[in-house]
Amino acid sequence: MRRLALYTLAALALTAAPALAAPEPQTSLPDVADEVMCTVCGVLLDEAPDSPQAERERAFIQREIDQGKTKGQIEDDLVAEYGPQVLAEPGTSGFDLAAWVVPGGAILLAGVGILIGLRRWRRANETFAALAAEEDDAEPLDPAERERLEADLARYDL
């Protein structure tokens, strides 16, 4: 029984070793270009026209890929070369943090506003229903009062 367990562990170790030693998948140009902006055109690099700046950025990325760099390293090098405006996503610190916080806050405030509005609307409907129920229970008007009311209303008709 022990031998079977040892053989099983040895077989698992032998099959797991190549998977652990597998190199990290290489980055491709489209993989990076869909997260990087053309600094002149202001559009994603994979959608940018064949402008000289877009071609320079693509060539820069390709040289970095040929050197075996990872996507994160390439993006860091792009920021060092062209500045932070080259990244499609804003940063997560300083003023750039507002690009993440403001839309979320606006959505949250809109949700709270909708909830408050729904509560008020529901209370108004409950109040209206209670008033309508009270009117149904009210005593009918005296015929003389009804005539006076209709005469007053007729005066205001155009």
Summary of the structure (lengths in Angstrom):
residues: 158
radius of gyration: 36.1
end to end distance: 105.5
largest distance: 110.4
contacts: 343
relative contact order: 0.06
helix: 71%
strand: 3%
